[in-house]
Amino acid sequence: MSEWLSCSASALSQAIHQGKLSSVELMEHTLDRIHAVNPQYNAIVSMRDPDGLLGEARQCDIEIAQGKSRGWLHGIPQAIKDLTATEGIASTRGSPIFADHVPAQDALMVNRIRSSGALIIGKTNTPEFGLGSQTYNRLFGATLNAWDPHRTSGGSSGGAAVALALRMLCVADGSDMGGSLRNPAAWNHVLGFRPSQHLVPKLPGKDLFFAQIGTEGPMARHAIDLMRLLAIQSGHDSKAPLSSRQDPRRFIDLALQGVRGNLNIKGLRIGWLGDLQGYLKVEAGVLDGCLSGLRRLESLGAIVSEPPLHFDPLEIWEAWVRLRSAILSLELEPLYDDAASREQLKPEACWEAEMAKTLNASQLMQASVARSKFFLSWISYFSQFDLLALPAAQVHPFANDEAWPKVINGSRMDSYHRWMETAIYATMSGSPALSLPAAFWDPDRQLVVERHSNEAERTGITEAGSEKDLSQHQPSKPQGAGTLLPIGLQLIAAPQQDELLLGLAHCYEVANQEFMGAKPPILSRR
């Protein structure tokens, strides 16, 4: 594998602009990598013709030779999440209903990414309509976990997360309503960032006022790339009336501070909410893995403590289900009402459409009132804490042929998304949230592992918390299964405090370079 593919997008941009790397070379390396691993992992779909892509890369090189640059992503290959309209490329939303849909123009975010110089090579796979944290659909099949191809990649930005982990992309876009930037990042050992509500305007959109709990955002292997892509994605647009008017260049300034070593997290106060005093059902090892990440943050000067619960989690869950179904009905209900298209919807889409049909105006207003009550309770935490912490996912990556976990620790899940309840608090409060790699899980030994085998040393922490040397551990595993599985820690800031999380991510990365740079087994063998 070319060493260039392990570089950050920022390093690649600098190399291209300085003439140390050509766009053609980078495109060739990228296409070779995709050819080598994508047929197995299925992260990138609707790939464009290689000859056309190489032609576009040559044009980028000509422009650099002439002293011209399109922007930070000049000549860098990108693939757009398949929920987002992309001019000239099939944009299917993972549905056979839209298998032949080729948009005539880009969505706003894609336009901004393309205008910054990115070369769009295809799309990243997503579950049908982005429903569920398991990336599979009947058009393209399942996207497999980068660390264990017998397991799910998560979702709905599963294709983006796996493409990053396997070095097919250096930075990627995603979207998040119920954890879709956070869950797949956690399960593939990359960074996923859900921005504050309204920071990234989403256009086109059928509803510009009520349907605002989902957002687009960045994913990356390096924190500075998160900052720089967010600077491209964010910024006010007059056609998005609620979009933030804050200057997106502040994320460029933050990245420069990081490069200069001017960021630290000493004294940062973190409130560990864990499983919400036993309310959330969480698989063994997940909480201990998160605590491992918190210990890393404490070593950098953060102060971690456990606050009492300020809100009723069941009340906010019920409000979330109603608001989500109502918003999804804008797209799903017309398809459900048509007998021909209904036959092509997956059960989860039908469930959402049917749920929406049971709702009335009073119920929606009561859900909004419950959300408002929760918001006031939620922001009260930030008088004592700078950040709050929760698991990024409540379970470890499960089998790739399983639609969703039906049971956690003996408790039956009553919907296809109940097992991702940990993600709704940032969504319902409009808060920014970061999924940060925290540890690994050894499913054979039922053991949390703090370091990966391709780091300089390998040690672990048991469920009881005692340290144990794993350097000699050679577990017996069935063929193709049983690698260590990433665990992610979710950190949440107060609304509009995005820089706080991004700065933390950079400090954490610098202090844990070997851990953050751990590679999936298929790359370690190459």
C-alpha positions as CSV (number, residue, x, y, z in Angstrom):
1,M,0.0,0.0,0.0
2,S,1.3,3.5,-0.8
3,E,2.3,5.4,2.3
4,W,0.6,8.4,0.8
5,L,-2.8,6.8,1.5
6,S,-2.1,6.8,5.3
7,C,-1.5,10.5,5.2
8,S,-4.0,13.1,6.4
9,A,-5.9,15.1,3.9
10,S,-4.0,18.1,5.1
11,A,-0.7,16.5,4.4
12,L,-1.8,15.4,0.9
13,S,-3.1,18.9,0.1
14,Q,0.3,20.3,1.1
15,A,2.2,17.8,-0.9
16,I,0.1,18.5,-4.0
17,H,0.4,22.2,-3.7
18,Q,4.2,21.9,-3.2
19,G,4.6,19.6,-6.2
20,K,5.8,16.7,-4.1
21,L,2.8,14.6,-5.1
22,S,0.7,14.8,-8.3
23,S,-3.0,14.4,-8.4
24,V,-2.6,11.7,-11.0
25,E,-0.3,9.7,-8.6
26,L,-2.8,10.1,-5.8
27,M,-5.7,9.0,-8.0
28,E,-3.7,6.0,-9.2
29,H,-2.9,5.0,-5.6
30,T,-6.5,5.5,-4.6
31,L,-7.9,3.4,-7.5
32,D,-5.4,0.6,-6.8
33,R,-6.5,0.6,-3.1
34,I,-10.2,0.5,-4.0
35,H,-9.6,-2.3,-6.5
36,A,-7.7,-4.3,-3.9
37,V,-10.1,-4.1,-0.9
38,N,-13.4,-2.6,-1.9
39,P,-14.8,-5.8,-3.6
40,Q,-14.7,-7.5,-0.2
41,Y,-15.7,-4.6,2.1
42,N,-18.2,-2.8,-0.2
43,A,-17.7,0.7,1.2
44,I,-17.7,2.7,-2.1
45,V,-20.5,2.3,-4.7
46,S,-21.4,3.8,-8.0
47,M,-17.7,4.2,-8.9
48,R,-17.0,6.5,-11.9
49,D,-14.9,5.4,-14.9
50,P,-11.2,5.4,-13.9
51,D,-10.1,7.0,-17.2
52,G,-12.3,9.9,-16.6
53,L,-11.1,10.3,-13.1
54,L,-7.4,10.2,-14.2
55,G,-8.3,12.8,-16.8
56,E,-9.7,15.1,-14.1
57,A,-6.6,14.5,-12.0
58,R,-4.3,15.5,-14.9
59,Q,-6.2,18.7,-15.3
60,C,-5.7,19.4,-11.6
61,D,-1.9,18.9,-12.1
62,I,-1.9,21.3,-15.0
63,E,-3.6,24.0,-12.9
64,I,-1.1,23.5,-10.1
65,A,1.8,23.9,-12.6
66,Q,0.1,27.2,-13.7
67,G,0.0,28.4,-10.1
68,K,-3.8,27.9,-9.8
69,S,-5.6,26.1,-6.9
70,R,-9.3,25.3,-6.5
71,G,-8.9,25.0,-2.7
72,W,-7.8,22.8,0.1
73,L,-9.1,19.6,-1.5
74,H,-7.5,20.3,-4.9
75,G,-7.0,17.0,-6.7
76,I,-8.0,14.8,-3.7
77,P,-10.4,11.9,-4.4
78,Q,-13.6,12.0,-2.5
79,A,-16.8,9.8,-2.4
80,I,-20.1,11.3,-1.2
81,K,-22.5,9.5,1.1
82,D,-25.3,8.0,-1.0
83,L,-28.0,9.9,0.8
84,T,-26.8,13.2,-0.8
85,A,-27.6,14.4,-4.3
86,T,-24.4,14.4,-6.5
87,E,-24.5,15.7,-10.0
88,G,-23.9,13.1,-12.7
89,I,-23.6,10.2,-10.3
90,A,-26.4,7.7,-9.3
91,S,-27.7,8.9,-5.9
92,T,-29.9,6.1,-4.8
93,R,-30.4,6.6,-1.0
94,G,-29.8,2.8,-0.9
95,S,-33.2,2.1,-2.3
96,P,-34.1,0.2,-5.4
97,I,-36.8,2.8,-6.0
98,F,-34.1,5.3,-6.8
99,A,-31.6,2.9,-8.5
100,D,-31.6,5.0,-11.7
101,H,-31.8,8.4,-10.0
102,V,-29.0,10.7,-11.4
103,P,-29.3,14.3,-10.1
104,A,-28.9,17.2,-12.4
105,Q,-27.1,19.3,-9.8
106,D,-25.2,18.9,-6.5
107,A,-26.7,19.3,-3.0
108,L,-25.2,22.4,-1.3
109,M,-22.6,20.4,0.7
110,V,-21.4,18.5,-2.4
111,N,-21.1,21.8,-4.3
112,R,-19.0,23.2,-1.5
113,I,-16.7,20.1,-1.4
114,R,-16.4,20.1,-5.2
115,S,-15.7,23.8,-5.3
116,S,-12.8,23.2,-2.9
117,G,-11.1,21.0,-5.5
118,A,-12.2,17.5,-4.6
119,L,-12.5,14.9,-7.3
120,I,-15.7,13.0,-6.8
121,I,-15.0,9.3,-7.5
122,G,-18.3,7.7,-6.5
123,K,-20.6,7.3,-3.4
124,T,-20.2,5.7,0.0
125,N,-22.7,3.0,0.9
126,T,-25.6,3.6,3.3
127,P,-28.6,1.7,4.5
128,E,-31.9,2.3,2.7
129,F,-32.9,5.9,3.4
130,G,-30.2,6.0,6.1
131,L,-32.5,4.0,8.4
132,G,-30.6,2.0,11.1
133,S,-27.0,1.7,12.2
134,Q,-26.3,-1.2,9.9
135,T,-25.2,-0.4,6.4
136,Y,-26.8,-2.8,4.0
137,N,-29.4,-2.5,1.2
138,R,-30.8,-4.6,-1.7
139,L,-29.0,-2.5,-4.3
140,F,-25.4,-2.9,-3.2
141,G,-25.4,-5.3,-0.3
142,A,-23.7,-4.9,3.0
143,T,-20.7,-2.8,3.9
144,L,-18.4,-4.9,6.1
145,N,-16.5,-3.8,9.2
146,A,-13.0,-2.8,8.4
147,W,-11.6,-4.8,11.4
148,D,-13.7,-7.9,11.0
149,P,-15.5,-8.5,7.7
150,H,-17.9,-10.9,9.4
151,R,-19.4,-8.0,11.3
152,T,-21.3,-4.8,10.5
153,S,-19.7,-1.5,9.7
154,G,-22.4,0.4,11.6
155,G,-24.4,3.1,9.9
156,S,-25.7,5.0,8.3
157,S,-22.4,6.4,7.3
158,G,-20.9,3.0,7.3
159,G,-19.4,3.2,3.8
160,A,-17.6,6.4,4.7
161,A,-16.2,5.0,8.0
162,V,-14.9,1.8,6.3
163,A,-13.4,3.8,3.3
164,L,-11.5,5.9,5.8
165,A,-10.3,3.0,8.0
166,L,-9.1,1.1,4.9
167,R,-7.4,4.1,3.5
168,M,-9.6,4.4,0.4
169,L,-10.4,8.0,1.5
170,C,-8.4,10.4,3.6
171,V,-11.5,12.4,4.8
172,A,-15.2,11.9,4.2
173,D,-18.7,13.4,4.6
174,G,-21.5,11.8,6.5
175,S,-24.9,12.6,8.1
176,D,-26.4,12.0,11.5
177,M,-29.9,12.0,12.9
178,G,-29.5,9.1,15.4
179,G,-25.8,8.5,15.6
180,S,-24.9,7.9,11.9
181,L,-21.7,9.9,12.1
182,R,-20.8,8.5,15.5
183,N,-21.7,4.8,15.6
184,P,-19.7,3.7,12.4
185,A,-16.8,5.9,13.4
186,A,-16.7,4.1,16.8
187,W,-16.8,0.7,15.1
188,N,-14.1,1.4,12.6
189,H,-11.6,3.3,14.7
190,V,-11.9,6.7,13.1
191,L,-13.3,10.1,14.1
192,G,-16.9,11.1,13.5
193,F,-18.2,14.5,14.3
194,R,-21.8,15.6,14.5
195,P,-21.8,19.4,14.4
196,S,-24.1,21.7,16.3
197,Q,-27.5,22.0,14.8
198,H,-27.8,24.5,12.0
199,L,-24.0,24.8,11.6
200,V,-24.0,22.8,8.3
201,P,-27.0,23.9,6.1
202,K,-28.7,21.0,4.3
203,L,-30.1,21.9,0.9
204,P,-32.2,21.0,-0.9
205,G,-34.8,20.2,1.7
206,K,-38.6,19.9,1.7
207,D,-39.0,21.5,5.1
208,L,-36.6,24.3,6.3
209,F,-38.0,24.8,9.8
210,F,-39.4,21.8,11.5
211,A,-37.4,18.9,10.0
212,Q,-34.1,20.0,11.6
213,I,-32.8,17.2,13.9
214,G,-30.5,15.6,11.3
215,T,-27.3,17.2,10.1
216,E,-24.4,16.5,7.8
217,G,-20.8,16.6,9.1
218,P,-17.3,15.3,8.7
219,M,-15.4,12.0,9.3
220,A,-11.7,11.6,9.3
221,R,-8.7,9.7,10.7
222,H,-7.1,13.0,11.8
223,A,-8.7,15.8,13.9
224,I,-7.3,18.7,11.8
225,D,-9.0,17.1,8.7
226,L,-12.3,17.2,10.7
227,M,-11.8,20.9,11.3
228,R,-10.9,21.7,7.7
229,L,-13.7,19.7,6.1
230,L,-16.2,21.3,8.6
231,A,-15.0,24.7,7.5
232,I,-16.0,23.8,4.0
233,Q,-19.4,22.2,4.9
234,S,-20.5,24.9,7.3
235,G,-21.5,28.6,6.7
236,H,-24.7,30.4,6.2
237,D,-26.8,30.1,3.1
238,S,-29.8,32.4,2.5
239,K,-31.9,29.5,1.3
240,A,-31.5,27.8,4.7
241,P,-33.1,30.4,7.1
242,L,-31.9,28.7,10.3
243,S,-28.3,28.2,9.2
244,S,-25.6,29.6,11.5
245,R,-24.1,32.9,10.6
246,Q,-20.9,32.1,12.4
247,D,-17.7,32.4,10.3
248,P,-16.6,28.9,9.2
249,R,-13.0,30.2,9.0
250,R,-12.8,29.8,12.7
251,F,-12.2,26.1,12.1
252,I,-9.3,26.9,9.9
253,D,-7.9,29.1,12.7
254,L,-8.4,26.2,15.1
255,A,-6.5,23.8,12.8
256,L,-3.6,26.3,12.6
257,Q,-3.5,26.4,16.4
258,G,-3.3,22.6,16.5
259,V,-0.4,22.6,14.0
260,R,1.4,25.1,16.1
261,G,0.9,23.1,19.3
262,N,-1.3,25.8,20.9
263,L,-4.1,23.5,22.0
264,N,-4.5,21.7,25.4
265,I,-7.3,20.3,27.5
266,K,-5.8,20.7,31.0
267,G,-8.6,21.4,33.5
268,L,-11.4,20.4,31.1
269,R,-14.3,19.1,33.1
270,I,-16.0,16.0,31.8
271,G,-19.2,14.5,33.2
272,W,-19.4,10.7,32.6
273,L,-23.0,9.7,32.2
274,G,-22.2,6.0,31.4
275,D,-25.4,4.0,31.1
276,L,-27.6,6.6,32.7
277,Q,-27.7,4.9,36.0
278,G,-28.6,1.5,34.5
279,Y,-31.3,2.8,32.1
280,L,-29.4,2.1,28.9
281,K,-28.8,-1.5,28.1
282,V,-25.1,-1.9,27.3
283,E,-23.1,-5.0,26.3
284,A,-20.2,-6.1,28.4
285,G,-16.9,-4.3,27.8
286,V,-18.5,-1.1,26.2
287,L,-18.4,0.9,29.4
288,D,-15.0,-0.3,30.4
289,G,-13.7,0.6,26.9
290,C,-15.1,4.1,27.3
291,L,-13.4,4.4,30.7
292,S,-10.1,3.6,29.1
293,G,-10.6,6.5,26.8
294,L,-11.5,8.8,29.7
295,R,-8.3,7.7,31.5
296,R,-6.3,8.8,28.4
297,L,-8.1,12.2,28.7
298,E,-7.3,12.4,32.4
299,S,-3.6,11.8,31.6
300,L,-3.8,15.0,29.5
301,G,-5.2,17.0,32.4
302,A,-9.0,16.5,32.0
303,I,-11.1,16.1,35.2
304,V,-13.7,13.3,35.0
305,S,-16.6,12.9,37.5
306,E,-20.1,11.3,37.4
307,P,-23.1,13.7,37.8
308,P,-26.6,12.7,38.8
309,L,-29.2,12.2,36.1
310,H,-31.1,15.5,35.3
311,F,-33.7,14.2,32.9
312,D,-36.2,11.4,32.3
313,P,-34.7,9.3,29.5
314,L,-37.9,7.4,28.7
315,E,-39.8,10.7,28.2
316,I,-37.2,12.0,25.7
317,W,-37.1,8.6,23.9
318,E,-40.8,8.7,23.3
319,A,-40.6,12.3,22.0
320,W,-37.7,11.3,19.8
321,V,-39.6,8.4,18.2
322,R,-42.5,10.7,17.3
323,L,-40.5,13.6,16.0
324,R,-38.2,11.3,13.9
325,S,-41.2,9.4,12.3
326,A,-42.9,12.7,11.5
327,I,-39.8,14.0,9.8
328,L,-39.1,10.8,7.9
329,S,-42.7,10.7,6.7
330,L,-41.9,13.6,4.3
331,E,-40.0,11.1,2.2
332,L,-41.4,7.8,3.2
333,E,-45.2,8.3,3.4
334,P,-45.7,8.9,-0.4
335,L,-43.6,5.8,-1.1
336,Y,-45.6,3.8,1.4
337,D,-48.9,5.0,0.1
338,D,-48.0,3.7,-3.4
339,A,-48.5,0.0,-3.6
340,A,-45.7,-0.5,-6.2
341,S,-43.1,1.3,-4.2
342,R,-44.2,0.0,-0.8
343,E,-43.2,-3.5,-2.0
344,Q,-39.7,-2.2,-2.4
345,L,-39.4,-0.6,1.1
346,K,-37.6,-2.4,3.9
347,P,-39.5,-3.2,7.0
348,E,-37.9,-0.4,9.0
349,A,-39.1,2.2,6.4
350,C,-42.6,0.8,6.6
351,W,-42.5,0.9,10.4
352,E,-41.6,4.6,10.3
353,A,-44.3,5.4,7.7
354,E,-46.9,3.5,9.8
355,M,-45.8,5.2,13.0
356,A,-46.2,8.6,11.3
357,K,-49.8,7.8,10.3
358,T,-50.8,7.4,14.0
359,L,-49.6,10.8,15.0
360,N,-51.7,13.9,15.3
361,A,-50.8,17.6,15.8
362,S,-51.3,17.4,19.6
363,Q,-48.9,14.5,19.9
364,L,-46.3,16.3,17.9
365,M,-46.6,19.4,20.0
366,Q,-46.3,17.4,23.2
367,A,-43.2,15.7,21.8
368,S,-41.8,19.2,21.1
369,V,-42.6,20.3,24.6
370,A,-40.9,17.2,26.0
371,R,-37.8,18.0,23.9
372,S,-37.8,21.6,25.2
373,K,-38.0,20.3,28.8
374,F,-35.1,17.9,28.1
375,F,-33.1,20.7,26.5
376,L,-33.3,22.9,29.6
377,S,-32.3,20.0,31.8
378,W,-29.5,19.1,29.4
379,I,-27.9,22.5,29.2
380,S,-27.9,22.8,33.0
381,Y,-25.1,20.2,33.0
382,F,-22.8,22.7,31.4
383,S,-22.8,25.0,34.4
384,Q,-20.6,22.3,36.0
385,F,-19.0,20.5,33.1
386,D,-17.4,21.5,29.8
387,L,-18.3,18.1,28.2
388,L,-20.5,15.1,28.8
389,A,-19.5,11.6,27.9
390,L,-21.5,8.5,26.9
391,P,-20.8,5.4,24.9
392,A,-20.8,6.0,21.2
393,A,-22.7,2.7,20.8
394,Q,-24.4,0.4,23.3
395,V,-23.1,-2.9,21.7
396,H,-20.1,-4.1,19.8
397,P,-20.3,-4.7,16.0
398,F,-22.6,-7.6,15.4
399,A,-22.9,-10.1,12.6
400,N,-23.2,-8.5,9.1
401,D,-26.2,-10.6,8.3
402,E,-28.2,-9.4,11.3
403,A,-30.5,-6.4,10.6
404,W,-30.2,-5.1,14.2
405,P,-29.7,-6.4,17.7
406,K,-33.0,-7.8,19.1
407,V,-31.7,-8.3,22.7
408,I,-29.1,-6.7,24.9
409,N,-28.2,-8.5,28.1
410,G,-31.5,-10.2,28.1
411,S,-33.6,-7.1,27.5
412,R,-35.6,-7.1,24.3
413,M,-35.3,-4.1,22.0
414,D,-38.7,-2.8,21.0
415,S,-37.7,-1.1,17.7
416,Y,-34.9,-1.3,15.1
417,H,-33.2,1.7,16.7
418,R,-33.7,1.3,20.4
419,W,-30.2,-0.2,20.8
420,M,-28.8,3.2,19.7
421,E,-30.6,5.2,22.3
422,T,-27.3,6.6,23.5
423,A,-27.1,8.8,20.4
424,I,-30.3,10.7,20.8
425,Y,-29.3,13.2,23.5
426,A,-26.9,15.2,21.3
427,T,-29.5,15.1,18.5
428,M,-32.4,16.3,20.6
429,S,-30.4,19.0,22.2
430,G,-28.7,20.2,19.0
431,S,-25.3,19.7,20.7
432,P,-22.1,18.9,18.9
433,A,-20.8,15.3,19.5
434,L,-17.6,13.6,18.8
435,S,-17.0,9.8,18.4
436,L,-13.4,9.2,19.7
437,P,-11.6,5.8,19.5
438,A,-11.2,4.6,23.1
439,A,-10.1,1.0,23.2
440,F,-10.6,-2.4,21.6
441,W,-12.7,-5.4,22.5
442,D,-11.4,-9.0,22.3
443,P,-14.6,-11.0,21.7
444,D,-12.8,-14.4,22.3
445,R,-11.4,-13.4,25.7
446,Q,-14.2,-11.0,26.6
447,L,-11.6,-8.5,27.4
448,V,-11.1,-4.7,26.9
449,V,-7.7,-4.1,25.2
450,E,-6.1,-0.7,25.5
451,R,-3.5,-1.1,22.7
452,H,-3.7,-2.9,19.4
453,S,-1.2,-5.6,18.3
454,N,0.3,-3.4,15.5
455,E,1.3,-0.8,18.1
456,A,4.7,-1.0,19.9
457,E,3.2,-3.0,22.8
458,R,-0.1,-4.6,23.7
459,T,-1.8,-4.5,27.1
460,G,-5.3,-4.8,28.1
461,I,-7.8,-4.2,30.9
462,T,-10.2,-6.9,32.1
463,E,-13.8,-6.3,32.9
464,A,-12.8,-6.0,36.6
465,G,-10.3,-3.3,35.7
466,S,-7.0,-5.2,36.5
467,E,-4.2,-4.8,34.1
468,K,-3.1,-7.9,32.2
469,D,-0.2,-8.5,29.8
470,L,-1.6,-9.6,26.4
471,S,1.6,-9.6,24.4
472,Q,1.8,-13.4,24.3
473,H,-1.9,-13.8,23.7
474,Q,-2.6,-15.7,20.4
475,P,-6.3,-16.6,20.6
476,S,-7.8,-19.4,18.7
477,K,-10.2,-17.9,16.2
478,P,-12.4,-19.3,13.4
479,Q,-11.2,-18.4,10.0
480,G,-11.9,-14.8,9.1
481,A,-13.3,-13.9,12.5
482,G,-12.2,-12.8,15.9
483,T,-10.0,-9.7,15.4
484,L,-10.0,-7.0,18.0
485,L,-13.1,-4.7,17.6
486,P,-12.9,-0.9,18.1
487,I,-14.8,0.8,21.0
488,G,-15.8,4.5,20.7
489,L,-16.3,7.1,23.4
490,Q,-18.9,9.8,22.7
491,L,-18.2,13.3,23.9
492,I,-20.8,16.0,23.8
493,A,-20.4,19.8,24.2
494,A,-22.9,22.5,24.8
495,P,-24.6,23.8,21.6
496,Q,-22.2,26.0,19.4
497,Q,-19.1,24.8,21.4
498,D,-17.8,22.7,18.4
499,E,-14.3,24.0,18.7
500,L,-14.0,22.6,22.2
501,L,-14.6,19.1,20.9
502,L,-12.4,19.4,17.9
503,G,-9.5,20.8,19.9
504,L,-9.8,17.9,22.3
505,A,-9.7,15.4,19.4
506,H,-6.5,16.9,18.2
507,C,-4.8,16.9,21.7
508,Y,-5.9,13.3,22.2
509,E,-4.6,12.3,18.7
510,V,-1.2,13.9,19.3
511,A,-0.8,12.2,22.7
512,N,-2.0,8.7,21.4
513,Q,-0.5,8.6,17.9
514,E,0.3,4.8,17.9
515,F,-3.2,3.9,19.2
516,M,-5.0,6.3,16.8
517,G,-2.9,5.1,13.9
518,A,-3.7,1.4,14.5
519,K,-4.7,-0.3,11.2
520,P,-7.3,-3.0,10.4
521,P,-5.8,-6.5,10.0
522,I,-6.1,-6.5,6.2
523,L,-3.8,-3.4,6.0
524,S,-1.4,-4.8,8.6
525,R,-0.8,-7.9,6.5
526,R,0.0,-5.8,3.4
